[in-house]
Amino acid sequence: MAHQLAIENVHITADVIEASEFIDLAQRYHVQAVPKTVINDRVEFTGALPEPRFMQEVLKAQS
């Protein structure tokens, strides 16, 4: 979902990292399960969310 938003909006970027290869980032964001999504270093959640819930989290990160 994050990548779809990034494709459709030039103001959004999305990155995927392999936690075992980027240990420093995994530690920084306290990754203990995947997928873990972090939005603007303000909102984060673990697991796949249904699209409406994902969008709620994106909007929450804006405010």
All heavy atoms as TSV, in Angstrom:
chain	resi	resn	atom	element	x	y	z
A	1	MET	N	N	0.823	-1.186	0.000
A	1	MET	CA	C	0.000	0.000	0.000
A	1	MET	C	C	0.875	1.260	0.000
A	1	MET	O	O	0.569	2.212	-0.702
A	1	MET	CB	C	-0.916	-0.052	1.236
A	1	MET	CG	C	-1.879	1.070	1.342
A	1	MET	SD	S	-3.208	0.823	0.196
A	1	MET	CE	C	-3.681	2.460	-0.093
A	2	ALA	N	N	1.935	1.272	0.782
A	2	ALA	CA	C	2.806	2.441	0.845
A	2	ALA	C	C	3.422	2.739	-0.513
A	2	ALA	O	O	3.508	3.895	-0.932
A	2	ALA	CB	C	3.895	2.236	1.891
A	3	HIS	N	N	3.828	1.707	-1.216
A	3	HIS	CA	C	4.427	1.922	-2.529
A	3	HIS	C	C	3.406	2.435	-3.533
A	3	HIS	O	O	3.733	3.261	-4.383
A	3	HIS	CB	C	5.107	0.646	-3.034
A	3	HIS	CG	C	6.387	0.393	-2.336
A	3	HIS	ND1	N	7.573	0.948	-2.725
A	3	HIS	CD2	C	6.666	-0.332	-1.236
A	3	HIS	CE1	C	8.527	0.572	-1.911
A	3	HIS	NE2	N	7.999	-0.203	-0.999
A	4	GLN	N	N	2.198	1.981	-3.428
A	4	GLN	CA	C	1.148	2.477	-4.322
A	4	GLN	C	C	0.928	3.973	-4.086
A	4	GLN	O	O	0.806	4.742	-5.037
A	4	GLN	CB	C	-0.148	1.711	-4.092
A	4	GLN	CG	C	-1.275	2.121	-5.007
A	4	GLN	CD	C	-2.539	1.311	-4.760
A	4	GLN	OE1	O	-2.603	0.477	-3.862
A	4	GLN	NE2	N	-3.544	1.571	-5.554
A	5	LEU	N	N	0.913	4.393	-2.825
A	5	LEU	CA	C	0.771	5.814	-2.524
A	5	LEU	C	C	1.950	6.607	-3.077
A	5	LEU	O	O	1.787	7.704	-3.615
A	5	LEU	CB	C	0.653	6.032	-1.019
A	5	LEU	CG	C	-0.635	5.558	-0.359
A	5	LEU	CD1	C	-0.529	5.677	1.153
A	5	LEU	CD2	C	-1.827	6.328	-0.876
A	6	ALA	N	N	3.153	6.062	-2.944
A	6	ALA	CA	C	4.352	6.744	-3.424
A	6	ALA	C	C	4.355	6.887	-4.945
A	6	ALA	O	O	4.825	7.893	-5.480
A	6	ALA	CB	C	5.599	6.000	-2.956
A	7	ILE	N	N	3.832	5.903	-5.632
A	7	ILE	CA	C	3.744	5.977	-7.094
A	7	ILE	C	C	2.761	7.059	-7.523
A	7	ILE	O	O	3.000	7.777	-8.492
A	7	ILE	CB	C	3.334	4.604	-7.678
A	7	ILE	CG1	C	4.486	3.605	-7.524
A	7	ILE	CG2	C	2.902	4.724	-9.136
A	7	ILE	CD1	C	4.092	2.171	-7.811
A	8	GLU	N	N	1.690	7.208	-6.776
A	8	GLU	CA	C	0.629	8.128	-7.178
A	8	GLU	C	C	0.825	9.565	-6.694
A	8	GLU	O	O	0.148	10.462	-7.165
A	8	GLU	CB	C	-0.710	7.593	-6.682
A	8	GLU	CG	C	-1.079	6.282	-7.364
A	8	GLU	CD	C	-2.416	5.738	-6.938
A	8	GLU	OE1	O	-3.239	6.498	-6.408
A	8	GLU	OE2	O	-2.640	4.532	-7.147
A	9	ASN	N	N	1.751	9.781	-5.752
A	9	ASN	CA	C	1.916	11.111	-5.186
A	9	ASN	C	C	3.399	11.433	-5.048
A	9	ASN	O	O	4.113	10.734	-4.336
A	9	ASN	CB	C	1.220	11.175	-3.820
A	9	ASN	CG	C	1.186	12.573	-3.253
A	9	ASN	OD1	O	2.140	13.329	-3.349
A	9	ASN	ND2	N	0.068	12.906	-2.618
A	10	VAL	N	N	3.846	12.500	-5.692
A	10	VAL	CA	C	5.271	12.854	-5.663
A	10	VAL	C	C	5.740	13.298	-4.280
A	10	VAL	O	O	6.936	13.363	-4.019
A	10	VAL	CB	C	5.609	13.951	-6.702
A	10	VAL	CG1	C	5.329	13.462	-8.108
A	10	VAL	CG2	C	4.847	15.237	-6.406
A	11	HIS	N	N	4.836	13.589	-3.375
A	11	HIS	CA	C	5.182	14.031	-2.028
A	11	HIS	C	C	5.350	12.865	-1.053
A	11	HIS	O	O	5.614	13.087	0.135
A	11	HIS	CB	C	4.133	15.005	-1.494
A	11	HIS	CG	C	3.983	16.223	-2.351
A	11	HIS	ND1	N	4.932	17.218	-2.407
A	11	HIS	CD2	C	3.011	16.589	-3.212
A	11	HIS	CE1	C	4.553	18.143	-3.248
A	11	HIS	NE2	N	3.379	17.792	-3.769
A	12	ILE	N	N	5.171	11.663	-1.542
A	12	ILE	CA	C	5.276	10.470	-0.692
A	12	ILE	C	C	6.404	9.595	-1.209
A	12	ILE	O	O	6.524	9.370	-2.414
A	12	ILE	CB	C	3.949	9.672	-0.704
A	12	ILE	CG1	C	2.817	10.528	-0.128
A	12	ILE	CG2	C	4.099	8.363	0.066
A	12	ILE	CD1	C	1.453	9.889	-0.241
A	13	THR	N	N	7.225	9.106	-0.287
A	13	THR	CA	C	8.259	8.131	-0.645
A	13	THR	C	C	8.061	6.899	0.220
A	13	THR	O	O	7.547	6.978	1.335
A	13	THR	CB	C	9.685	8.681	-0.426
A	13	THR	OG1	O	9.850	9.030	0.942
A	13	THR	CG2	C	9.957	9.879	-1.301
A	14	ALA	N	N	8.471	5.779	-0.303
A	14	ALA	CA	C	8.364	4.524	0.435
A	14	ALA	C	C	9.639	3.727	0.204
A	14	ALA	O	O	10.146	3.667	-0.915
A	14	ALA	CB	C	7.148	3.733	-0.040
A	15	ASP	N	N	10.161	3.153	1.263
A	15	ASP	CA	C	11.346	2.308	1.185
A	15	ASP	C	C	11.069	0.997	1.892
A	15	ASP	O	O	10.344	0.961	2.891
A	15	ASP	CB	C	12.550	2.971	1.858
A	15	ASP	CG	C	13.034	4.198	1.120
A	15	ASP	OD1	O	13.213	4.097	-0.101
A	15	ASP	OD2	O	13.232	5.230	1.768
A	16	VAL	N	N	11.662	-0.045	1.376
A	16	VAL	CA	C	11.607	-1.356	2.018
A	16	VAL	C	C	13.035	-1.737	2.330
A	16	VAL	O	O	13.915	-1.604	1.485
A	16	VAL	CB	C	10.972	-2.413	1.087
A	16	VAL	CG1	C	11.033	-3.786	1.711
A	16	VAL	CG2	C	9.552	-2.036	0.739
A	17	ILE	N	N	13.257	-2.191	3.543
A	17	ILE	CA	C	14.597	-2.648	3.893
A	17	ILE	C	C	14.530	-4.079	4.409
A	17	ILE	O	O	13.505	-4.519	4.927
A	17	ILE	CB	C	15.282	-1.743	4.939
A	17	ILE	CG1	C	14.551	-1.815	6.278
A	17	ILE	CG2	C	15.373	-0.321	4.456
A	17	ILE	CD1	C	15.427	-1.495	7.434
A	18	GLU	N	N	15.620	-4.774	4.253
A	18	GLU	CA	C	15.762	-6.123	4.815
A	18	GLU	C	C	16.375	-5.937	6.205
A	18	GLU	O	O	17.536	-5.527	6.333
A	18	GLU	CB	C	16.666	-6.970	3.926
A	18	GLU	CG	C	16.964	-8.346	4.450
A	18	GLU	CD	C	15.715	-9.169	4.706
A	18	GLU	OE1	O	14.850	-9.253	3.819
A	18	GLU	OE2	O	15.608	-9.729	5.820
A	19	ALA	N	N	15.584	-6.197	7.237
A	19	ALA	CA	C	16.015	-5.922	8.606
A	19	ALA	C	C	17.305	-6.647	8.974
A	19	ALA	O	O	18.132	-6.105	9.707
A	19	ALA	CB	C	14.906	-6.282	9.588
A	20	SER	N	N	17.514	-7.836	8.441
A	20	SER	CA	C	18.729	-8.574	8.779
A	20	SER	C	C	19.964	-8.010	8.086
A	20	SER	O	O	21.085	-8.255	8.516
A	20	SER	CB	C	18.570	-10.057	8.436
A	20	SER	OG	O	18.385	-10.227	7.050
A	21	GLU	N	N	19.778	-7.230	7.034
A	21	GLU	CA	C	20.900	-6.612	6.333
A	21	GLU	C	C	21.173	-5.183	6.816
A	21	GLU	O	O	22.283	-4.675	6.666
A	21	GLU	CB	C	20.643	-6.597	4.825
A	21	GLU	CG	C	20.650	-7.982	4.210
A	21	GLU	CD	C	20.403	-7.959	2.718
A	21	GLU	OE1	O	20.620	-6.900	2.090
A	21	GLU	OE2	O	19.988	-9.000	2.189
A	22	PHE	N	N	20.165	-4.537	7.351
A	22	PHE	CA	C	20.304	-3.161	7.847
A	22	PHE	C	C	19.986	-3.160	9.339
A	22	PHE	O	O	18.989	-2.589	9.790
A	22	PHE	CB	C	19.384	-2.219	7.076
A	22	PHE	CG	C	19.745	-2.100	5.626
A	22	PHE	CD1	C	19.157	-2.934	4.682
A	22	PHE	CD2	C	20.681	-1.176	5.207
A	22	PHE	CE1	C	19.492	-2.839	3.349
A	22	PHE	CE2	C	21.029	-1.070	3.866
A	22	PHE	CZ	C	20.437	-1.907	2.938
A	23	ILE	N	N	20.856	-3.785	10.087
A	23	ILE	CA	C	20.639	-3.987	11.520
A	23	ILE	C	C	20.496	-2.657	12.251
A	23	ILE	O	O	19.680	-2.533	13.163
A	23	ILE	CB	C	21.767	-4.850	12.113
A	23	ILE	CG1	C	21.719	-6.232	11.465
A	23	ILE	CG2	C	21.663	-4.951	13.621
A	23	ILE	CD1	C	22.906	-7.108	11.752
A	24	ASP	N	N	21.269	-1.649	11.851
A	24	ASP	CA	C	21.182	-0.348	12.517
A	24	ASP	C	C	19.782	0.257	12.390
A	24	ASP	O	O	19.237	0.782	13.360
A	24	ASP	CB	C	22.242	0.615	11.985
A	24	ASP	CG	C	22.167	0.820	10.482
A	24	ASP	OD1	O	21.777	-0.115	9.758
A	24	ASP	OD2	O	22.505	1.935	10.025
A	25	LEU	N	N	19.181	0.155	11.208
A	25	LEU	CA	C	17.818	0.666	11.036
A	25	LEU	C	C	16.804	-0.184	11.798
A	25	LEU	O	O	15.867	0.350	12.397
A	25	LEU	CB	C	17.444	0.713	9.556
A	25	LEU	CG	C	18.087	1.834	8.749
A	25	LEU	CD1	C	17.763	1.678	7.273
A	25	LEU	CD2	C	17.634	3.188	9.247
A	26	ALA	N	N	16.992	-1.481	11.778
A	26	ALA	CA	C	16.082	-2.373	12.508
A	26	ALA	C	C	16.115	-2.056	14.001
A	26	ALA	O	O	15.070	-2.025	14.664
A	26	ALA	CB	C	16.455	-3.826	12.258
A	27	GLN	N	N	17.284	-1.778	14.528
A	27	GLN	CA	C	17.397	-1.417	15.947
A	27	GLN	C	C	16.804	-0.034	16.208
A	27	GLN	O	O	16.112	0.168	17.205
A	27	GLN	CB	C	18.851	-1.473	16.394
A	27	GLN	CG	C	19.387	-2.876	16.447
A	27	GLN	CD	C	20.880	-2.930	16.743
A	27	GLN	OE1	O	21.589	-1.943	16.586
A	27	GLN	NE2	N	21.348	-4.099	17.155
A	28	ARG	N	N	17.091	0.901	15.311
A	28	ARG	CA	C	16.576	2.274	15.482
A	28	ARG	C	C	15.060	2.290	15.576
A	28	ARG	O	O	14.476	3.024	16.372
A	28	ARG	CB	C	17.034	3.131	14.309
A	28	ARG	CG	C	16.461	4.529	14.324
A	28	ARG	CD	C	16.939	5.327	13.133
A	28	ARG	NE	N	16.267	6.605	13.081
A	28	ARG	CZ	C	16.327	7.426	12.075
A	28	ARG	NH1	N	17.068	7.139	11.018
A	28	ARG	NH2	N	15.678	8.563	12.093
A	29	TYR	N	N	14.408	1.481	14.734
A	29	TYR	CA	C	12.944	1.452	14.704
A	29	TYR	C	C	12.346	0.297	15.494
A	29	TYR	O	O	11.154	0.035	15.413
A	29	TYR	CB	C	12.454	1.437	13.249
A	29	TYR	CG	C	12.738	2.747	12.558
A	29	TYR	CD1	C	13.759	2.871	11.635
A	29	TYR	CD2	C	11.994	3.883	12.859
A	29	TYR	CE1	C	14.037	4.078	11.005
A	29	TYR	CE2	C	12.249	5.097	12.247
A	29	TYR	CZ	C	13.278	5.190	11.324
A	29	TYR	OH	O	13.539	6.392	10.719
A	30	HIS	N	N	13.169	-0.384	16.281
A	30	HIS	CA	C	12.714	-1.460	17.165
A	30	HIS	C	C	11.899	-2.518	16.416
A	30	HIS	O	O	10.816	-2.906	16.840
A	30	HIS	CB	C	11.900	-0.904	18.338
A	30	HIS	CG	C	12.587	0.214	19.061
A	30	HIS	ND1	N	13.658	0.008	19.899
A	30	HIS	CD2	C	12.394	1.555	19.033
A	30	HIS	CE1	C	14.073	1.167	20.379
A	30	HIS	NE2	N	13.334	2.128	19.862
A	31	VAL	N	N	12.429	-2.965	15.288
A	31	VAL	CA	C	11.743	-3.976	14.487
A	31	VAL	C	C	11.868	-5.324	15.181
A	31	VAL	O	O	12.964	-5.816	15.415
A	31	VAL	CB	C	12.333	-4.053	13.058
A	31	VAL	CG1	C	11.693	-5.187	12.279
A	31	VAL	CG2	C	12.159	-2.724	12.347
A	32	GLN	N	N	10.714	-5.896	15.531
A	32	GLN	CA	C	10.676	-7.219	16.142
A	32	GLN	C	C	9.812	-8.172	15.325
A	32	GLN	O	O	9.828	-9.372	15.558
A	32	GLN	CB	C	10.171	-7.124	17.577
A	32	GLN	CG	C	11.109	-6.323	18.457
A	32	GLN	CD	C	10.621	-6.246	19.881
A	32	GLN	OE1	O	9.616	-6.845	20.262
A	32	GLN	NE2	N	11.327	-5.485	20.696
A	33	ALA	N	N	9.032	-7.613	14.414
A	33	ALA	CA	C	8.182	-8.408	13.531
A	33	ALA	C	C	8.024	-7.627	12.233
A	33	ALA	O	O	8.231	-6.417	12.201
A	33	ALA	CB	C	6.827	-8.663	14.173
A	34	VAL	N	N	7.684	-8.335	11.186
A	34	VAL	CA	C	7.500	-7.684	9.897
A	34	VAL	C	C	6.155	-8.065	9.314
A	34	VAL	O	O	5.637	-9.128	9.629
A	34	VAL	CB	C	8.642	-8.055	8.912
A	34	VAL	CG1	C	9.952	-7.457	9.380
A	34	VAL	CG2	C	8.776	-9.536	8.722
A	35	PRO	N	N	5.545	-7.241	8.501
A	35	PRO	CA	C	6.041	-5.925	8.117
A	35	PRO	C	C	5.852	-4.917	9.241
A	35	PRO	O	O	4.896	-4.989	10.013
A	35	PRO	CB	C	5.191	-5.555	6.909
A	35	PRO	CG	C	3.894	-6.262	7.137
A	35	PRO	CD	C	4.268	-7.551	7.841
A	36	LYS	N	N	6.763	-3.979	9.324
A	36	LYS	CA	C	6.642	-2.845	10.242
A	36	LYS	C	C	6.648	-1.595	9.388
A	36	LYS	O	O	7.522	-1.413	8.548
A	36	LYS	CB	C	7.785	-2.789	11.240
A	36	LYS	CG	C	7.662	-1.580	12.161
A	36	LYS	CD	C	8.438	-1.697	13.412
A	36	LYS	CE	C	8.075	-0.522	14.311
A	36	LYS	NZ	N	8.681	-0.665	15.613
A	37	THR	N	N	5.674	-0.747	9.617
A	37	THR	CA	C	5.538	0.485	8.862
A	37	THR	C	C	5.776	1.659	9.802
A	37	THR	O	O	5.205	1.697	10.899
A	37	THR	CB	C	4.130	0.591	8.242
A	37	THR	OG1	O	3.909	-0.562	7.420
A	37	THR	CG2	C	3.968	1.851	7.412
A	38	VAL	N	N	6.616	2.583	9.371
A	38	VAL	CA	C	6.899	3.801	10.133
A	38	VAL	C	C	6.599	4.970	9.205
A	38	VAL	O	O	7.106	5.034	8.093
A	38	VAL	CB	C	8.373	3.855	10.590
A	38	VAL	CG1	C	8.642	5.121	11.379
A	38	VAL	CG2	C	8.730	2.620	11.412
A	39	ILE	N	N	5.772	5.887	9.685
A	39	ILE	CA	C	5.367	7.036	8.875
A	39	ILE	C	C	5.846	8.311	9.565
A	39	ILE	O	O	5.414	8.611	10.682
A	39	ILE	CB	C	3.838	7.081	8.688
A	39	ILE	CG1	C	3.318	5.758	8.120
A	39	ILE	CG2	C	3.444	8.255	7.798
A	39	ILE	CD1	C	1.805	5.632	8.142
A	40	ASN	N	N	6.740	9.025	8.886
A	40	ASN	CA	C	7.253	10.313	9.373
A	40	ASN	C	C	7.839	10.219	10.787
A	40	ASN	O	O	7.804	11.194	11.529
A	40	ASN	CB	C	6.166	11.389	9.348
A	40	ASN	CG	C	5.732	11.740	7.957
A	40	ASN	OD1	O	6.407	11.430	6.981
A	40	ASN	ND2	N	4.587	12.377	7.833
A	41	ASP	N	N	8.349	9.086	11.166
A	41	ASP	CA	C	8.903	8.876	12.510
A	41	ASP	C	C	7.902	9.215	13.611
A	41	ASP	O	O	8.281	9.428	14.752
A	41	ASP	CB	C	10.190	9.695	12.717
A	41	ASP	CG	C	11.369	9.110	11.982
A	41	ASP	OD1	O	11.391	7.890	11.759
A	41	ASP	OD2	O	12.281	9.880	11.636
A	42	ARG	N	N	6.615	9.261	13.284
A	42	ARG	CA	C	5.587	9.631	14.258
A	42	ARG	C	C	4.583	8.517	14.506
A	42	ARG	O	O	4.102	8.360	15.625
A	42	ARG	CB	C	4.834	10.875	13.768
A	42	ARG	CG	C	5.742	12.108	13.687
A	42	ARG	CD	C	5.028	13.308	13.167
A	42	ARG	NE	N	3.852	13.598	13.982
A	42	ARG	CZ	C	2.816	14.272	13.531
A	42	ARG	NH1	N	2.783	14.716	12.306
A	42	ARG	NH2	N	1.799	14.517	14.317
A	43	VAL	N	N	4.230	7.806	13.464
A	43	VAL	CA	C	3.231	6.743	13.564
A	43	VAL	C	C	3.893	5.457	13.101
A	43	VAL	O	O	4.597	5.446	12.094
A	43	VAL	CB	C	1.995	7.052	12.678
A	43	VAL	CG1	C	1.035	5.893	12.655
A	43	VAL	CG2	C	1.310	8.325	13.148
A	44	GLU	N	N	3.702	4.383	13.844
A	44	GLU	CA	C	4.239	3.100	13.410
A	44	GLU	C	C	3.298	1.982	13.820
A	44	GLU	O	O	2.559	2.095	14.790
A	44	GLU	CB	C	5.641	2.875	13.970
A	44	GLU	CG	C	5.758	2.915	15.464
A	44	GLU	CD	C	7.200	2.756	15.907
A	44	GLU	OE1	O	8.007	3.641	15.586
A	44	GLU	OE2	O	7.495	1.750	16.571
A	45	PHE	N	N	3.326	0.925	13.020
A	45	PHE	CA	C	2.510	-0.246	13.319
A	45	PHE	C	C	3.158	-1.472	12.694
A	45	PHE	O	O	3.945	-1.366	11.760
A	45	PHE	CB	C	1.058	-0.079	12.848
A	45	PHE	CG	C	0.920	0.322	11.409
A	45	PHE	CD1	C	0.823	-0.641	10.417
A	45	PHE	CD2	C	0.870	1.665	11.041
A	45	PHE	CE1	C	0.688	-0.277	9.078
A	45	PHE	CE2	C	0.725	2.044	9.721
A	45	PHE	CZ	C	0.635	1.072	8.743
A	46	THR	N	N	2.824	-2.611	13.246
A	46	THR	CA	C	3.359	-3.878	12.765
A	46	THR	C	C	2.219	-4.703	12.193
A	46	THR	O	O	1.123	-4.727	12.745
A	46	THR	CB	C	4.036	-4.656	13.915
A	46	THR	OG1	O	5.061	-3.825	14.463
A	46	THR	CG2	C	4.653	-5.941	13.433
A	47	GLY	N	N	2.493	-5.360	11.096
A	47	GLY	CA	C	1.507	-6.229	10.473
A	47	GLY	C	C	0.835	-5.553	9.296
A	47	GLY	O	O	0.937	-4.347	9.099
A	48	ALA	N	N	0.161	-6.361	8.520
A	48	ALA	CA	C	-0.573	-5.859	7.361
A	48	ALA	C	C	-1.941	-5.369	7.823
A	48	ALA	O	O	-2.658	-6.082	8.516
A	48	ALA	CB	C	-0.723	-6.958	6.321
A	49	LEU	N	N	-2.264	-4.150	7.454
A	49	LEU	CA	C	-3.558	-3.579	7.822
A	49	LEU	C	C	-4.468	-3.536	6.602
A	49	LEU	O	O	-3.986	-3.380	5.475
A	49	LEU	CB	C	-3.384	-2.142	8.333
A	49	LEU	CG	C	-2.537	-1.930	9.576
A	49	LEU	CD1	C	-2.516	-0.437	9.934
A	49	LEU	CD2	C	-3.066	-2.730	10.741
A	50	PRO	N	N	-5.776	-3.632	6.832
A	50	PRO	CA	C	-6.698	-3.413	5.708
A	50	PRO	C	C	-6.522	-1.979	5.189
A	50	PRO	O	O	-6.149	-1.066	5.942
A	50	PRO	CB	C	-8.083	-3.597	6.332
A	50	PRO	CG	C	-7.861	-4.241	7.656
A	50	PRO	CD	C	-6.460	-3.934	8.074
A	51	GLU	N	N	-6.798	-1.773	3.925
A	51	GLU	CA	C	-6.567	-0.470	3.297
A	51	GLU	C	C	-7.201	0.700	4.046
A	51	GLU	O	O	-6.526	1.721	4.268
A	51	GLU	CB	C	-7.047	-0.502	1.846
A	51	GLU	CG	C	-6.701	0.751	1.089
A	51	GLU	CD	C	-7.044	0.650	-0.381
A	51	GLU	OE1	O	-6.935	-0.437	-0.960
A	51	GLU	OE2	O	-7.426	1.689	-0.945
A	52	PRO	N	N	-8.465	0.615	4.480
A	52	PRO	CA	C	-9.042	1.772	5.198
A	52	PRO	C	C	-8.275	2.108	6.479
A	52	PRO	O	O	-8.043	3.270	6.789
A	52	PRO	CB	C	-10.473	1.328	5.511
A	52	PRO	CG	C	-10.770	0.266	4.506
A	52	PRO	CD	C	-9.460	-0.432	4.249
A	53	ARG	N	N	-7.861	1.098	7.199
A	53	ARG	CA	C	-7.095	1.324	8.441
A	53	ARG	C	C	-5.714	1.891	8.133
A	53	ARG	O	O	-5.225	2.777	8.834
A	53	ARG	CB	C	-6.986	0.006	9.203
A	53	ARG	CG	C	-6.189	0.103	10.460
A	53	ARG	CD	C	-6.991	0.763	11.572
A	53	ARG	NE	N	-6.202	0.635	12.780
A	53	ARG	CZ	C	-5.920	1.641	13.577
A	53	ARG	NH1	N	-6.401	2.823	13.339
A	53	ARG	NH2	N	-5.177	1.458	14.631
A	54	PHE	N	N	-5.063	1.399	7.077
A	54	PHE	CA	C	-3.765	1.915	6.656
A	54	PHE	C	C	-3.880	3.404	6.355
A	54	PHE	O	O	-3.051	4.209	6.791
A	54	PHE	CB	C	-3.267	1.153	5.430
A	54	PHE	CG	C	-1.864	1.515	5.030
A	54	PHE	CD1	C	-0.796	0.764	5.479
A	54	PHE	CD2	C	-1.622	2.600	4.209
A	54	PHE	CE1	C	0.502	1.097	5.111
A	54	PHE	CE2	C	-0.330	2.944	3.831
A	54	PHE	CZ	C	0.733	2.185	4.295
A	55	MET	N	N	-4.922	3.787	5.635
A	55	MET	CA	C	-5.111	5.189	5.286
A	55	MET	C	C	-5.367	6.049	6.524
A	55	MET	O	O	-4.910	7.190	6.598
A	55	MET	CB	C	-6.245	5.345	4.272
A	55	MET	CG	C	-5.919	4.756	2.910
A	55	MET	SD	S	-4.377	5.379	2.208
A	55	MET	CE	C	-4.743	7.105	2.034
A	56	GLN	N	N	-6.054	5.513	7.506
A	56	GLN	CA	C	-6.257	6.243	8.763
A	56	GLN	C	C	-4.914	6.552	9.419
A	56	GLN	O	O	-4.702	7.657	9.937
A	56	GLN	CB	C	-7.113	5.437	9.733
A	56	GLN	CG	C	-8.570	5.393	9.408
A	56	GLN	CD	C	-9.344	4.517	10.382
A	56	GLN	OE1	O	-8.771	3.697	11.102
A	56	GLN	NE2	N	-10.650	4.683	10.405
A	57	GLU	N	N	-4.020	5.588	9.396
A	57	GLU	CA	C	-2.703	5.781	9.990
A	57	GLU	C	C	-1.892	6.814	9.221
A	57	GLU	O	O	-1.194	7.641	9.823
A	57	GLU	CB	C	-1.943	4.453	10.081
A	57	GLU	CG	C	-2.599	3.428	10.978
A	57	GLU	CD	C	-2.724	3.880	12.427
A	57	GLU	OE1	O	-1.785	4.516	12.951
A	57	GLU	OE2	O	-3.785	3.623	13.035
A	58	VAL	N	N	-1.984	6.805	7.903
A	58	VAL	CA	C	-1.293	7.799	7.086
A	58	VAL	C	C	-1.820	9.190	7.425
A	58	VAL	O	O	-1.048	10.135	7.627
A	58	VAL	CB	C	-1.458	7.508	5.580
A	58	VAL	CG1	C	-0.973	8.666	4.724
A	58	VAL	CG2	C	-0.739	6.218	5.212
A	59	LEU	N	N	-3.120	9.336	7.509
A	59	LEU	CA	C	-3.712	10.640	7.833
A	59	LEU	C	C	-3.349	11.079	9.241
A	59	LEU	O	O	-3.125	12.271	9.485
A	59	LEU	CB	C	-5.221	10.592	7.641
A	59	LEU	CG	C	-5.684	10.403	6.195
A	59	LEU	CD1	C	-7.192	10.193	6.136
A	59	LEU	CD2	C	-5.257	11.567	5.333
A	60	LYS	N	N	-3.264	10.143	10.156
A	60	LYS	CA	C	-2.865	10.468	11.533
A	60	LYS	C	C	-1.449	11.040	11.554
A	60	LYS	O	O	-1.139	11.953	12.312
A	60	LYS	CB	C	-2.930	9.208	12.413
A	60	LYS	CG	C	-2.673	9.506	13.867
A	60	LYS	CD	C	-2.526	8.292	14.772
A	60	LYS	CE	C	-3.371	7.102	14.468
A	60	LYS	NZ	N	-3.141	5.995	15.427
A	61	ALA	N	N	-0.572	10.525	10.719
A	61	ALA	CA	C	0.823	10.986	10.668
A	61	ALA	C	C	0.930	12.403	10.127
A	61	ALA	O	O	1.912	13.090	10.393
A	61	ALA	CB	C	1.662	10.024	9.843
A	62	GLN	N	N	-0.051	12.836	9.344
A	62	GLN	CA	C	-0.040	14.179	8.778
A	62	GLN	C	C	-0.294	15.253	9.822
A	62	GLN	O	O	0.238	16.335	9.736
A	62	GLN	CB	C	-1.110	14.328	7.697
A	62	GLN	CG	C	-0.741	13.797	6.373
A	62	GLN	CD	C	-1.837	14.108	5.373
A	62	GLN	OE1	O	-3.011	13.955	5.657
A	62	GLN	NE2	N	-1.431	14.550	4.203
A	63	SER	N	N	-1.161	14.946	10.754
A	63	SER	CA	C	-1.583	15.987	11.718
A	63	SER	C	C	-0.627	16.171	12.848
A	63	SER	O	O	0.289	15.506	13.087
A	63	SER	CB	C	-2.957	15.659	12.251
A	63	SER	OG	O	-3.009	14.360	12.792
